[in-house]
């Protein structure tokens, strides 16, 4: 029976300090992404679910930011080109 308990997933709850530590770790740019992926396959169910949820939110936010950058960039491109043409006409830039 003890062998089966070792193979089972750990259901130990995460403390307040644990959540705070995971949040701070996940906020570090490259290290956080690697940590999220590693913890997404952790034995502890609570850590695994928290890492998967944070990774999902991170991916969703990244996709929204990329879409917003493309939309805003394509909307501002003609304005920037007109401004550059005006600055060349005035003689501020060549």
PDB file of N, CA, C and O in Angstrom:
ATOM      1  N   UNK A   1       0.800  -1.205   0.000  1.00  0.00           N
ATOM      2  CA  UNK A   1       0.000   0.000   0.000  1.00  0.00           C
ATOM      3  C   UNK A   1       0.847   1.275   0.000  1.00  0.00           C
ATOM      4  O   UNK A   1       0.470   2.218  -0.696  1.00  0.00           O
ATOM      5  N   UNK A   2       1.949   1.371   0.720  1.00  0.00           N
ATOM      6  CA  UNK A   2       2.759   2.592   0.678  1.00  0.00           C
ATOM      7  C   UNK A   2       3.324   2.878  -0.708  1.00  0.00           C
ATOM      8  O   UNK A   2       3.548   4.039  -1.051  1.00  0.00           O
ATOM      9  N   UNK A   3       3.563   1.817  -1.530  1.00  0.00           N
ATOM     10  CA  UNK A   3       4.080   2.050  -2.870  1.00  0.00           C
ATOM     11  C   UNK A   3       3.061   2.786  -3.721  1.00  0.00           C
ATOM     12  O   UNK A   3       3.440   3.634  -4.529  1.00  0.00           O
ATOM     13  N   UNK A   4       1.780   2.486  -3.564  1.00  0.00           N
ATOM     14  CA  UNK A   4       0.736   3.163  -4.323  1.00  0.00           C
ATOM     15  C   UNK A   4       0.628   4.630  -3.915  1.00  0.00           C
ATOM     16  O   UNK A   4       0.340   5.485  -4.753  1.00  0.00           O
ATOM     17  N   UNK A   5       0.856   4.926  -2.647  1.00  0.00           N
ATOM     18  CA  UNK A   5       0.773   6.313  -2.194  1.00  0.00           C
ATOM     19  C   UNK A   5       1.900   7.151  -2.793  1.00  0.00           C
ATOM     20  O   UNK A   5       1.708   8.340  -3.048  1.00  0.00           O
ATOM     21  N   UNK A   6       3.058   6.562  -3.019  1.00  0.00           N
ATOM     22  CA  UNK A   6       4.165   7.292  -3.622  1.00  0.00           C
ATOM     23  C   UNK A   6       3.888   7.622  -5.087  1.00  0.00           C
ATOM     24  O   UNK A   6       4.342   8.651  -5.588  1.00  0.00           O
ATOM     25  N   UNK A   7       3.148   6.757  -5.771  1.00  0.00           N
ATOM     26  CA  UNK A   7       2.842   6.982  -7.174  1.00  0.00           C
ATOM     27  C   UNK A   7       1.688   7.959  -7.356  1.00  0.00           C
ATOM     28  O   UNK A   7       1.569   8.579  -8.413  1.00  0.00           O
ATOM     29  N   UNK A   8       0.840   8.107  -6.350  1.00  0.00           N
ATOM     30  CA  UNK A   8      -0.316   8.982  -6.457  1.00  0.00           C
ATOM     31  C   UNK A   8       0.128  10.440  -6.473  1.00  0.00           C
ATOM     32  O   UNK A   8       1.218  10.789  -6.021  1.00  0.00           O
ATOM     33  N   UNK A   9      -0.758  11.278  -7.010  1.00  0.00           N
ATOM     34  CA  UNK A   9      -0.462  12.703  -7.055  1.00  0.00           C
ATOM     35  C   UNK A   9      -0.582  13.306  -5.670  1.00  0.00           C
ATOM     36  O   UNK A   9      -1.374  12.850  -4.845  1.00  0.00           O
ATOM     37  N   UNK A  10       0.202  14.322  -5.427  1.00  0.00           N
ATOM     38  CA  UNK A  10       0.230  15.012  -4.143  1.00  0.00           C
ATOM     39  C   UNK A  10      -0.862  16.083  -4.128  1.00  0.00           C
ATOM     40  O   UNK A  10      -0.952  16.890  -5.052  1.00  0.00           O
ATOM     41  N   UNK A  11      -1.681  16.091  -3.094  1.00  0.00           N
ATOM     42  CA  UNK A  11      -2.754  17.071  -2.964  1.00  0.00           C
ATOM     43  C   UNK A  11      -2.482  18.080  -1.857  1.00  0.00           C
ATOM     44  O   UNK A  11      -3.417  18.682  -1.330  1.00  0.00           O
ATOM     45  N   UNK A  12      -1.221  18.273  -1.498  1.00  0.00           N
ATOM     46  CA  UNK A  12      -0.879  19.208  -0.449  1.00  0.00           C
ATOM     47  C   UNK A  12      -1.258  20.626  -0.890  1.00  0.00           C
ATOM     48  O   UNK A  12      -0.868  21.058  -1.975  1.00  0.00           O
ATOM     49  N   UNK A  13      -2.014  21.351  -0.061  1.00  0.00           N
ATOM     50  CA  UNK A  13      -2.400  22.709  -0.461  1.00  0.00           C
ATOM     51  C   UNK A  13      -1.201  23.657  -0.489  1.00  0.00           C
ATOM     52  O   UNK A  13      -0.210  23.454   0.213  1.00  0.00           O
ATOM     53  N   UNK A  14      -1.316  24.687  -1.311  1.00  0.00           N
ATOM     54  CA  UNK A  14      -0.269  25.692  -1.412  1.00  0.00           C
ATOM     55  C   UNK A  14      -0.601  26.802  -0.414  1.00  0.00           C
ATOM     56  O   UNK A  14      -1.747  27.244  -0.330  1.00  0.00           O
ATOM     57  N   UNK A  15       0.393  27.244   0.331  1.00  0.00           N
ATOM     58  CA  UNK A  15       0.173  28.314   1.305  1.00  0.00           C
ATOM     59  C   UNK A  15       0.139  29.672   0.607  1.00  0.00           C
ATOM     60  O   UNK A  15       0.431  29.782  -0.584  1.00  0.00           O
ATOM     61  N   UNK A  16      -0.222  30.696   1.365  1.00  0.00           N
ATOM     62  CA  UNK A  16      -0.229  32.065   0.858  1.00  0.00           C
ATOM     63  C   UNK A  16       1.159  32.449   0.358  1.00  0.00           C
ATOM     64  O   UNK A  16       1.303  33.002  -0.733  1.00  0.00           O
ATOM     65  N   UNK A  17       2.171  32.154   1.152  1.00  0.00           N
ATOM     66  CA  UNK A  17       3.543  32.469   0.771  1.00  0.00           C
ATOM     67  C   UNK A  17       3.953  31.673  -0.476  1.00  0.00           C
ATOM     68  O   UNK A  17       4.723  32.160  -1.305  1.00  0.00           O
ATOM     69  N   UNK A  18       3.438  30.459  -0.599  1.00  0.00           N
ATOM     70  CA  UNK A  18       3.737  29.652  -1.781  1.00  0.00           C
ATOM     71  C   UNK A  18       3.186  30.282  -3.045  1.00  0.00           C
ATOM     72  O   UNK A  18       3.882  30.378  -4.056  1.00  0.00           O
ATOM     73  N   UNK A  19       1.916  30.718  -2.985  1.00  0.00           N
ATOM     74  CA  UNK A  19       1.322  31.397  -4.140  1.00  0.00           C
ATOM     75  C   UNK A  19       2.090  32.669  -4.473  1.00  0.00           C
ATOM     76  O   UNK A  19       2.352  32.950  -5.643  1.00  0.00           O
ATOM     77  N   UNK A  20       2.449  33.433  -3.458  1.00  0.00           N
ATOM     78  CA  UNK A  20       3.198  34.666  -3.675  1.00  0.00           C
ATOM     79  C   UNK A  20       4.552  34.367  -4.321  1.00  0.00           C
ATOM     80  O   UNK A  20       4.984  35.072  -5.233  1.00  0.00           O
ATOM     81  N   UNK A  21       5.207  33.328  -3.843  1.00  0.00           N
ATOM     82  CA  UNK A  21       6.489  32.939  -4.422  1.00  0.00           C
ATOM     83  C   UNK A  21       6.364  32.499  -5.868  1.00  0.00           C
ATOM     84  O   UNK A  21       7.180  32.876  -6.708  1.00  0.00           O
ATOM     85  N   UNK A  22       5.343  31.701  -6.163  1.00  0.00           N
ATOM     86  CA  UNK A  22       5.123  31.267  -7.546  1.00  0.00           C
ATOM     87  C   UNK A  22       4.816  32.460  -8.441  1.00  0.00           C
ATOM     88  O   UNK A  22       5.325  32.536  -9.559  1.00  0.00           O
ATOM     89  N   UNK A  23       3.989  33.394  -7.969  1.00  0.00           N
ATOM     90  CA  UNK A  23       3.674  34.583  -8.758  1.00  0.00           C
ATOM     91  C   UNK A  23       4.930  35.395  -9.063  1.00  0.00           C
ATOM     92  O   UNK A  23       5.142  35.819 -10.199  1.00  0.00           O
ATOM     93  N   UNK A  24       5.755  35.607  -8.049  1.00  0.00           N
ATOM     94  CA  UNK A  24       6.985  36.368  -8.258  1.00  0.00           C
ATOM     95  C   UNK A  24       7.929  35.637  -9.210  1.00  0.00           C
ATOM     96  O   UNK A  24       8.574  36.266 -10.049  1.00  0.00           O
ATOM     97  N   UNK A  25       8.011  34.323  -9.083  1.00  0.00           N
ATOM     98  CA  UNK A  25       8.865  33.534  -9.971  1.00  0.00           C
ATOM     99  C   UNK A  25       8.365  33.598 -11.414  1.00  0.00           C
ATOM    100  O   UNK A  25       9.155  33.754 -12.345  1.00  0.00           O
ATOM    101  N   UNK A  26       7.052  33.477 -11.592  1.00  0.00           N
ATOM    102  CA  UNK A  26       6.478  33.482 -12.935  1.00  0.00           C
ATOM    103  C   UNK A  26       6.589  34.842 -13.610  1.00  0.00           C
ATOM    104  O   UNK A  26       6.502  34.920 -14.835  1.00  0.00           O
ATOM    105  N   UNK A  27       6.779  35.917 -12.847  1.00  0.00           N
ATOM    106  CA  UNK A  27       6.887  37.257 -13.425  1.00  0.00           C
ATOM    107  C   UNK A  27       8.262  37.541 -14.020  1.00  0.00           C
ATOM    108  O   UNK A  27       8.414  38.500 -14.777  1.00  0.00           O
ATOM    109  N   UNK A  28       9.256  36.738 -13.697  1.00  0.00           N
ATOM    110  CA  UNK A  28      10.594  36.935 -14.262  1.00  0.00           C
ATOM    111  C   UNK A  28      10.540  36.496 -15.727  1.00  0.00           C
ATOM    112  O   UNK A  28      10.148  35.363 -16.007  1.00  0.00           O
ATOM    113  N   UNK A  29      10.926  37.366 -16.668  1.00  0.00           N
ATOM    114  CA  UNK A  29      10.662  37.118 -18.085  1.00  0.00           C
ATOM    115  C   UNK A  29      10.959  35.714 -18.619  1.00  0.00           C
ATOM    116  O   UNK A  29      10.004  34.977 -18.866  1.00  0.00           O
ATOM    117  N   UNK A  30      12.171  35.306 -18.809  1.00  0.00           N
ATOM    118  CA  UNK A  30      12.444  34.000 -19.421  1.00  0.00           C
ATOM    119  C   UNK A  30      12.384  32.872 -18.399  1.00  0.00           C
ATOM    120  O   UNK A  30      11.888  31.783 -18.690  1.00  0.00           O
ATOM    121  N   UNK A  31      12.884  33.137 -17.221  1.00  0.00           N
ATOM    122  CA  UNK A  31      12.890  32.131 -16.154  1.00  0.00           C
ATOM    123  C   UNK A  31      11.464  31.739 -15.788  1.00  0.00           C
ATOM    124  O   UNK A  31      11.181  30.565 -15.545  1.00  0.00           O
ATOM    125  N   UNK A  32      10.570  32.718 -15.749  1.00  0.00           N
ATOM    126  CA  UNK A  32       9.180  32.452 -15.401  1.00  0.00           C
ATOM    127  C   UNK A  32       8.489  31.533 -16.391  1.00  0.00           C
ATOM    128  O   UNK A  32       7.739  30.637 -16.003  1.00  0.00           O
ATOM    129  N   UNK A  33       8.744  31.759 -17.665  1.00  0.00           N
ATOM    130  CA  UNK A  33       8.139  30.906 -18.689  1.00  0.00           C
ATOM    131  C   UNK A  33       8.627  29.469 -18.564  1.00  0.00           C
ATOM    132  O   UNK A  33       7.840  28.528 -18.663  1.00  0.00           O
ATOM    133  N   UNK A  34       9.916  29.304 -18.350  1.00  0.00           N
ATOM    134  CA  UNK A  34      10.471  27.960 -18.170  1.00  0.00           C
ATOM    135  C   UNK A  34       9.910  27.323 -16.900  1.00  0.00           C
ATOM    136  O   UNK A  34       9.567  26.140 -16.895  1.00  0.00           O
ATOM    137  N   UNK A  35       9.817  28.107 -15.824  1.00  0.00           N
ATOM    138  CA  UNK A  35       9.273  27.587 -14.566  1.00  0.00           C
ATOM    139  C   UNK A  35       7.813  27.177 -14.726  1.00  0.00           C
ATOM    140  O   UNK A  35       7.392  26.154 -14.185  1.00  0.00           O
ATOM    141  N   UNK A  36       7.039  27.970 -15.466  1.00  0.00           N
ATOM    142  CA  UNK A  36       5.626  27.612 -15.693  1.00  0.00           C
ATOM    143  C   UNK A  36       5.510  26.276 -16.413  1.00  0.00           C
ATOM    144  O   UNK A  36       4.676  25.442 -16.058  1.00  0.00           O
ATOM    145  N   UNK A  37       6.339  26.078 -17.411  1.00  0.00           N
ATOM    146  CA  UNK A  37       6.293  24.826 -18.172  1.00  0.00           C
ATOM    147  C   UNK A  37       6.718  23.653 -17.294  1.00  0.00           C
ATOM    148  O   UNK A  37       6.110  22.583 -17.348  1.00  0.00           O
ATOM    149  N   UNK A  38       7.758  23.849 -16.488  1.00  0.00           N
ATOM    150  CA  UNK A  38       8.227  22.773 -15.600  1.00  0.00           C
ATOM    151  C   UNK A  38       7.171  22.455 -14.546  1.00  0.00           C
ATOM    152  O   UNK A  38       6.863  21.288 -14.306  1.00  0.00           O
ATOM    153  N   UNK A  39       6.616  23.490 -13.917  1.00  0.00           N
ATOM    154  CA  UNK A  39       5.627  23.262 -12.858  1.00  0.00           C
ATOM    155  C   UNK A  39       4.292  22.760 -13.405  1.00  0.00           C
ATOM    156  O   UNK A  39       3.483  22.229 -12.643  1.00  0.00           O
ATOM    157  N   UNK A  40       4.044  22.913 -14.700  1.00  0.00           N
ATOM    158  CA  UNK A  40       2.809  22.398 -15.293  1.00  0.00           C
ATOM    159  C   UNK A  40       2.786  20.869 -15.278  1.00  0.00           C
ATOM    160  O   UNK A  40       1.731  20.261 -15.456  1.00  0.00           O
ATOM    161  N   UNK A  41       3.951  20.247 -15.066  1.00  0.00           N
ATOM    162  CA  UNK A  41       4.025  18.788 -14.986  1.00  0.00           C
ATOM    163  C   UNK A  41       4.469  18.324 -13.602  1.00  0.00           C
ATOM    164  O   UNK A  41       5.013  17.229 -13.456  1.00  0.00           O
ATOM    165  N   UNK A  42       4.238  19.158 -12.582  1.00  0.00           N
ATOM    166  CA  UNK A  42       4.601  18.858 -11.204  1.00  0.00           C
ATOM    167  C   UNK A  42       3.704  17.762 -10.655  1.00  0.00           C
ATOM    168  O   UNK A  42       2.607  17.540 -11.169  1.00  0.00           O
ATOM    169  N   UNK A  43       4.166  17.067  -9.602  1.00  0.00           N
ATOM    170  CA  UNK A  43       3.357  16.026  -8.970  1.00  0.00           C
ATOM    171  C   UNK A  43       2.207  16.613  -8.168  1.00  0.00           C
ATOM    172  O   UNK A  43       1.126  16.028  -8.099  1.00  0.00           O
ATOM    173  N   UNK A  44       2.445  17.774  -7.560  1.00  0.00           N
ATOM    174  CA  UNK A  44       1.410  18.406  -6.739  1.00  0.00           C
ATOM    175  C   UNK A  44       0.325  18.961  -7.656  1.00  0.00           C
ATOM    176  O   UNK A  44       0.604  19.783  -8.529  1.00  0.00           O
ATOM    177  N   UNK A  45      -0.909  18.510  -7.459  1.00  0.00           N
ATOM    178  CA  UNK A  45      -2.029  18.902  -8.318  1.00  0.00           C
ATOM    179  C   UNK A  45      -2.268  20.406  -8.250  1.00  0.00           C
ATOM    180  O   UNK A  45      -2.567  21.032  -9.267  1.00  0.00           O
ATOM    181  N   UNK A  46      -2.139  20.989  -7.064  1.00  0.00           N
ATOM    182  CA  UNK A  46      -2.408  22.414  -6.907  1.00  0.00           C
ATOM    183  C   UNK A  46      -1.366  23.265  -7.625  1.00  0.00           C
ATOM    184  O   UNK A  46      -1.711  24.253  -8.275  1.00  0.00           O
ATOM    185  N   UNK A  47      -0.116  22.894  -7.512  1.00  0.00           N
ATOM    186  CA  UNK A  47       0.947  23.614  -8.218  1.00  0.00           C
ATOM    187  C   UNK A  47       0.770  23.434  -9.727  1.00  0.00           C
ATOM    188  O   UNK A  47       0.919  24.386 -10.492  1.00  0.00           O
ATOM    189  N   UNK A  48       0.456  22.227 -10.142  1.00  0.00           N
ATOM    190  CA  UNK A  48       0.258  21.939 -11.557  1.00  0.00           C
ATOM    191  C   UNK A  48      -0.873  22.780 -12.147  1.00  0.00           C
ATOM    192  O   UNK A  48      -0.717  23.374 -13.214  1.00  0.00           O
ATOM    193  N   UNK A  49      -2.006  22.830 -11.455  1.00  0.00           N
ATOM    194  CA  UNK A  49      -3.140  23.598 -11.957  1.00  0.00           C
ATOM    195  C   UNK A  49      -2.857  25.097 -11.961  1.00  0.00           C
ATOM    196  O   UNK A  49      -3.247  25.802 -12.892  1.00  0.00           O
ATOM    197  N   UNK A  50      -2.180  25.586 -10.925  1.00  0.00           N
ATOM    198  CA  UNK A  50      -1.836  27.004 -10.873  1.00  0.00           C
ATOM    199  C   UNK A  50      -0.888  27.374 -12.020  1.00  0.00           C
ATOM    200  O   UNK A  50      -1.076  28.404 -12.666  1.00  0.00           O
ATOM    201  N   UNK A  51       0.110  26.557 -12.273  1.00  0.00           N
ATOM    202  CA  UNK A  51       1.067  26.828 -13.346  1.00  0.00           C
ATOM    203  C   UNK A  51       0.380  26.768 -14.708  1.00  0.00           C
ATOM    204  O   UNK A  51       0.653  27.600 -15.573  1.00  0.00           O
ATOM    205  N   UNK A  52      -0.496  25.807 -14.904  1.00  0.00           N
ATOM    206  CA  UNK A  52      -1.217  25.703 -16.178  1.00  0.00           C
ATOM    207  C   UNK A  52      -2.132  26.896 -16.399  1.00  0.00           C
ATOM    208  O   UNK A  52      -2.216  27.418 -17.511  1.00  0.00           O
ATOM    209  N   UNK A  53      -2.822  27.333 -15.344  1.00  0.00           N
ATOM    210  CA  UNK A  53      -3.710  28.492 -15.455  1.00  0.00           C
ATOM    211  C   UNK A  53      -2.908  29.752 -15.766  1.00  0.00           C
ATOM    212  O   UNK A  53      -3.307  30.540 -16.623  1.00  0.00           O
ATOM    213  N   UNK A  54      -1.783  29.953 -15.080  1.00  0.00           N
ATOM    214  CA  UNK A  54      -0.954  31.138 -15.310  1.00  0.00           C
ATOM    215  C   UNK A  54      -0.360  31.111 -16.714  1.00  0.00           C
ATOM    216  O   UNK A  54      -0.266  32.148 -17.371  1.00  0.00           O
ATOM    217  N   UNK A  55       0.040  29.927 -17.176  1.00  0.00           N
ATOM    218  CA  UNK A  55       0.584  29.789 -18.524  1.00  0.00           C
ATOM    219  C   UNK A  55      -0.490  30.098 -19.569  1.00  0.00           C
ATOM    220  O   UNK A  55      -0.208  30.756 -20.570  1.00  0.00           O
ATOM    221  N   UNK A  56      -1.703  29.633 -19.345  1.00  0.00           N
ATOM    222  CA  UNK A  56      -2.809  29.903 -20.261  1.00  0.00           C
ATOM    223  C   UNK A  56      -3.089  31.398 -20.349  1.00  0.00           C
ATOM    224  O   UNK A  56      -3.244  31.938 -21.444  1.00  0.00           O
ATOM    225  N   UNK A  57      -3.155  32.069 -19.200  1.00  0.00           N
ATOM    226  CA  UNK A  57      -3.391  33.509 -19.190  1.00  0.00           C
ATOM    227  C   UNK A  57      -2.245  34.239 -19.891  1.00  0.00           C
ATOM    228  O   UNK A  57      -2.485  35.192 -20.632  1.00  0.00           O
ATOM    229  N   UNK A  58      -1.026  33.812 -19.671  1.00  0.00           N
ATOM    230  CA  UNK A  58       0.136  34.438 -20.308  1.00  0.00           C
ATOM    231  C   UNK A  58       0.049  34.321 -21.828  1.00  0.00           C
ATOM    232  O   UNK A  58       0.331  35.282 -22.544  1.00  0.00           O
ATOM    233  N   UNK A  59      -0.338  33.157 -22.315  1.00  0.00           N
ATOM    234  CA  UNK A  59      -0.457  32.954 -23.766  1.00  0.00           C
ATOM    235  C   UNK A  59      -1.580  33.813 -24.334  1.00  0.00           C
ATOM    236  O   UNK A  59      -1.414  34.422 -25.391  1.00  0.00           O
ATOM    237  N   UNK A  60      -2.724  33.872 -23.647  1.00  0.00           N
ATOM    238  CA  UNK A  60      -3.856  34.680 -24.111  1.00  0.00           C
ATOM    239  C   UNK A  60      -3.467  36.155 -24.176  1.00  0.00           C
ATOM    240  O   UNK A  60      -3.767  36.831 -25.159  1.00  0.00           O
ATOM    241  N   UNK A  61      -2.806  36.655 -23.142  1.00  0.00           N
ATOM    242  CA  UNK A  61      -2.384  38.062 -23.124  1.00  0.00           C
ATOM    243  C   UNK A  61      -1.369  38.331 -24.228  1.00  0.00           C
ATOM    244  O   UNK A  61      -1.433  39.374 -24.878  1.00  0.00           O
ATOM    245  N   UNK A  62      -0.436  37.415 -24.450  1.00  0.00           N
ATOM    246  CA  UNK A  62       0.562  37.599 -25.511  1.00  0.00           C
ATOM    247  C   UNK A  62      -0.105  37.681 -26.882  1.00  0.00           C
ATOM    248  O   UNK A  62       0.279  38.511 -27.707  1.00  0.00           O
ATOM    249  N   UNK A  63      -1.092  36.834 -27.132  1.00  0.00           N
ATOM    250  CA  UNK A  63      -1.800  36.862 -28.418  1.00  0.00           C
ATOM    251  C   UNK A  63      -2.562  38.177 -28.577  1.00  0.00           C
ATOM    252  O   UNK A  63      -2.544  38.771 -29.655  1.00  0.00           O
ATOM    253  N   UNK A  64      -3.227  38.636 -27.522  1.00  0.00           N
ATOM    254  CA  UNK A  64      -3.963  39.903 -27.589  1.00  0.00           C
ATOM    255  C   UNK A  64      -3.011  41.070 -27.851  1.00  0.00           C
ATOM    256  O   UNK A  64      -3.329  41.960 -28.640  1.00  0.00           O
ATOM    257  N   UNK A  65      -1.856  41.075 -27.202  1.00  0.00           N
ATOM    258  CA  UNK A  65      -0.876  42.152 -27.401  1.00  0.00           C
ATOM    259  C   UNK A  65      -0.348  42.135 -28.832  1.00  0.00           C
ATOM    260  O   UNK A  65      -0.194  43.193 -29.444  1.00  0.00           O
ATOM    261  N   UNK A  66      -0.071  40.963 -29.367  1.00  0.00           N
ATOM    262  CA  UNK A  66       0.429  40.878 -30.743  1.00  0.00           C
ATOM    263  C   UNK A  66      -0.620  41.377 -31.728  1.00  0.00           C
ATOM    264  O   UNK A  66      -0.294  42.117 -32.656  1.00  0.00           O
ATOM    265  N   UNK A  67      -1.869  40.984 -31.536  1.00  0.00           N
ATOM    266  CA  UNK A  67      -2.949  41.452 -32.414  1.00  0.00           C
ATOM    267  C   UNK A  67      -3.096  42.964 -32.311  1.00  0.00           C
ATOM    268  O   UNK A  67      -3.250  43.639 -33.329  1.00  0.00           O
ATOM    269  N   UNK A  68      -3.050  43.505 -31.097  1.00  0.00           N
ATOM    270  CA  UNK A  68      -3.172  44.953 -30.908  1.00  0.00           C
ATOM    271  C   UNK A  68      -2.014  45.689 -31.570  1.00  0.00           C
ATOM    272  O   UNK A  68      -2.218  46.744 -32.170  1.00  0.00           O
ATOM    273  N   UNK A  69      -0.807  45.150 -31.472  1.00  0.00           N
ATOM    274  CA  UNK A  69       0.344  45.790 -32.102  1.00  0.00           C
ATOM    275  C   UNK A  69       0.200  45.821 -33.624  1.00  0.00           C
ATOM    276  O   UNK A  69       0.530  46.824 -34.257  1.00  0.00           O
ATOM    277  N   UNK A  70      -0.283  44.748 -34.203  1.00  0.00           N
ATOM    278  CA  UNK A  70      -0.465  44.700 -35.655  1.00  0.00           C
ATOM    279  C   UNK A  70      -1.541  45.686 -36.091  1.00  0.00           C
ATOM    280  O   UNK A  70      -1.364  46.404 -37.076  1.00  0.00           O
ATOM    281  N   UNK A  71      -2.655  45.724 -35.366  1.00  0.00           N
ATOM    282  CA  UNK A  71      -3.754  46.622 -35.729  1.00  0.00           C
ATOM    283  C   UNK A  71      -3.326  48.078 -35.584  1.00  0.00           C
ATOM    284  O   UNK A  71      -3.529  48.879 -36.497  1.00  0.00           O
ATOM    285  N   UNK A  72      -2.741  48.421 -34.452  1.00  0.00           N
ATOM    286  CA  UNK A  72      -2.324  49.807 -34.215  1.00  0.00           C
ATOM    287  C   UNK A  72      -1.198  50.203 -35.167  1.00  0.00           C
ATOM    288  O   UNK A  72      -1.186  51.319 -35.685  1.00  0.00           O
ATOM    289  N   UNK A  73      -0.259  49.296 -35.397  1.00  0.00           N
ATOM    290  CA  UNK A  73       0.834  49.585 -36.325  1.00  0.00           C
ATOM    291  C   UNK A  73       0.352  49.821 -37.736  1.00  0.00           C
ATOM    292  O   UNK A  73       0.833  50.728 -38.415  1.00  0.00           O
ATOM    293  N   UNK A  74      -0.602  49.009 -38.190  1.00  0.00           N
ATOM    294  CA  UNK A  74      -1.117  49.195 -39.546  1.00  0.00           C
ATOM    295  C   UNK A  74      -1.971  50.455 -39.644  1.00  0.00           C
ATOM    296  O   UNK A  74      -2.053  51.058 -40.714  1.00  0.00           O
ATOM    297  N   UNK A  75      -2.606  50.860 -38.551  1.00  0.00           N
ATOM    298  CA  UNK A  75      -3.391  52.094 -38.567  1.00  0.00           C
ATOM    299  C   UNK A  75      -2.492  53.323 -38.545  1.00  0.00           C
ATOM    300  O   UNK A  75      -2.830  54.342 -39.146  1.00  0.00           O
ATOM    301  N   UNK A  76      -1.359  53.246 -37.866  1.00  0.00           N
ATOM    302  CA  UNK A  76      -0.464  54.389 -37.745  1.00  0.00           C
ATOM    303  C   UNK A  76       0.531  54.511 -38.893  1.00  0.00           C
ATOM    304  O   UNK A  76       1.140  55.567 -39.060  1.00  0.00           O
ATOM    305  N   UNK A  77       0.708  53.478 -39.675  1.00  0.00           N
ATOM    306  CA  UNK A  77       1.705  53.499 -40.749  1.00  0.00           C
ATOM    307  C   UNK A  77       1.489  54.652 -41.731  1.00  0.00           C
ATOM    308  O   UNK A  77       2.445  55.373 -42.018  1.00  0.00           O
ATOM    309  N   UNK A  78       0.277  54.861 -42.261  1.00  0.00           N
ATOM    310  CA  UNK A  78       0.089  55.986 -43.196  1.00  0.00           C
ATOM    311  C   UNK A  78       0.363  57.348 -42.548  1.00  0.00           C
ATOM    312  O   UNK A  78       0.899  58.249 -43.194  1.00  0.00           O
ATOM    313  N   UNK A  79      -0.002  57.491 -41.289  1.00  0.00           N
ATOM    314  CA  UNK A  79       0.224  58.760 -40.596  1.00  0.00           C
ATOM    315  C   UNK A  79       1.722  59.015 -40.454  1.00  0.00           C
ATOM    316  O   UNK A  79       2.186  60.135 -40.666  1.00  0.00           O
ATOM    317  N   UNK A  80       2.470  57.990 -40.099  1.00  0.00           N
ATOM    318  CA  UNK A  80       3.926  58.140 -39.938  1.00  0.00           C
ATOM    319  C   UNK A  80       4.582  58.450 -41.285  1.00  0.00           C
ATOM    320  O   UNK A  80       5.498  59.270 -41.354  1.00  0.00           O
ATOM    321  N   UNK A  81       4.123  57.804 -42.344  1.00  0.00           N
ATOM    322  CA  UNK A  81       4.689  58.068 -43.667  1.00  0.00           C
ATOM    323  C   UNK A  81       4.387  59.499 -44.103  1.00  0.00           C
ATOM    324  O   UNK A  81       5.256  60.157 -44.676  1.00  0.00           O
ATOM    325  N   UNK A  82       3.172  59.999 -43.846  1.00  0.00           N
ATOM    326  CA  UNK A  82       2.833  61.386 -44.170  1.00  0.00           C
ATOM    327  C   UNK A  82       3.686  62.357 -43.364  1.00  0.00           C
ATOM    328  O   UNK A  82       4.134  63.376 -43.891  1.00  0.00           O
ATOM    329  N   UNK A  83       3.912  62.051 -42.101  1.00  0.00           N
ATOM    330  CA  UNK A  83       4.746  62.901 -41.257  1.00  0.00           C
ATOM    331  C   UNK A  83       6.185  62.934 -41.781  1.00  0.00           C
ATOM    332  O   UNK A  83       6.808  63.995 -41.808  1.00  0.00           O
ATOM    333  N   UNK A  84       6.708  61.798 -42.191  1.00  0.00           N
ATOM    334  CA  UNK A  84       8.054  61.762 -42.750  1.00  0.00           C
ATOM    335  C   UNK A  84       8.142  62.552 -44.053  1.00  0.00           C
ATOM    336  O   UNK A  84       9.123  63.258 -44.283  1.00  0.00           O
ATOM    337  N   UNK A  85       7.131  62.439 -44.902  1.00  0.00           N
ATOM    338  CA  UNK A  85       7.109  63.219 -46.138  1.00  0.00           C
ATOM    339  C   UNK A  85       7.073  64.719 -45.837  1.00  0.00           C
ATOM    340  O   UNK A  85       7.755  65.501 -46.499  1.00  0.00           O
ATOM    341  N   UNK A  86       6.285  65.118 -44.846  1.00  0.00           N
ATOM    342  CA  UNK A  86       6.217  66.528 -44.460  1.00  0.00           C
ATOM    343  C   UNK A  86       7.565  67.014 -43.924  1.00  0.00           C
ATOM    344  O   UNK A  86       8.013  68.110 -44.261  1.00  0.00           O
ATOM    345  N   UNK A  87       8.206  66.198 -43.091  1.00  0.00           N
ATOM    346  CA  UNK A  87       9.501  66.591 -42.537  1.00  0.00           C
ATOM    347  C   UNK A  87      10.561  66.702 -43.630  1.00  0.00           C
ATOM    348  O   UNK A  87      11.452  67.549 -43.548  1.00  0.00           O
ATOM    349  N   UNK A  88      10.469  65.855 -44.647  1.00  0.00           N
ATOM    350  CA  UNK A  88      11.390  65.977 -45.791  1.00  0.00           C
ATOM    351  C   UNK A  88      11.100  67.227 -46.602  1.00  0.00           C
ATOM    352  O   UNK A  88      12.027  67.883 -47.079  1.00  0.00           O
ATOM    353  N   UNK A  89       9.836  67.565 -46.764  1.00  0.00           N
ATOM    354  CA  UNK A  89       9.436  68.746 -47.510  1.00  0.00           C
ATOM    355  C   UNK A  89       9.907  70.022 -46.813  1.00  0.00           C
ATOM    356  O   UNK A  89      10.361  70.959 -47.470  1.00  0.00           O
ATOM    357  N   UNK A  90       9.800  70.058 -45.500  1.00  0.00           N
ATOM    358  CA  UNK A  90      10.221  71.218 -44.716  1.00  0.00           C
ATOM    359  C   UNK A  90      11.728  71.297 -44.652  1.00  0.00           C
ATOM    360  O   UNK A  90      12.276  72.387 -44.490  1.00  0.00           O
ATOM    361  N   UNK A  91      12.406  70.191 -44.773  1.00  0.00           N
ATOM    362  CA  UNK A  91      13.863  70.178 -44.752  1.00  0.00           C
ATOM    363  C   UNK A  91      14.453  69.786 -43.404  1.00  0.00           C
ATOM    364  O   UNK A  91      15.651  69.957 -43.181  1.00  0.00           O
ATOM    365  N   UNK A  92      13.641  69.269 -42.517  1.00  0.00           N
ATOM    366  CA  UNK A  92      14.147  68.851 -41.214  1.00  0.00           C
ATOM    367  C   UNK A  92      14.942  67.559 -41.340  1.00  0.00           C
ATOM    368  O   UNK A  92      15.962  67.381 -40.674  1.00  0.00           O
ATOM    369  N   UNK A  93      14.472  66.661 -42.195  1.00  0.00           N
ATOM    370  CA  UNK A  93      15.219  65.423 -42.463  1.00  0.00           C
ATOM    371  C   UNK A  93      15.451  65.315 -43.961  1.00  0.00           C
ATOM    372  O   UNK A  93      14.782  65.982 -44.750  1.00  0.00           O
ATOM    373  N   UNK A  94      16.380  64.492 -44.340  1.00  0.00           N
ATOM    374  CA  UNK A  94      16.686  64.308 -45.766  1.00  0.00           C
ATOM    375  C   UNK A  94      15.970  63.142 -46.335  1.00  0.00           C
ATOM    376  O   UNK A  94      16.116  62.846 -47.521  1.00  0.00           O
TER     377      UNK A  94
END
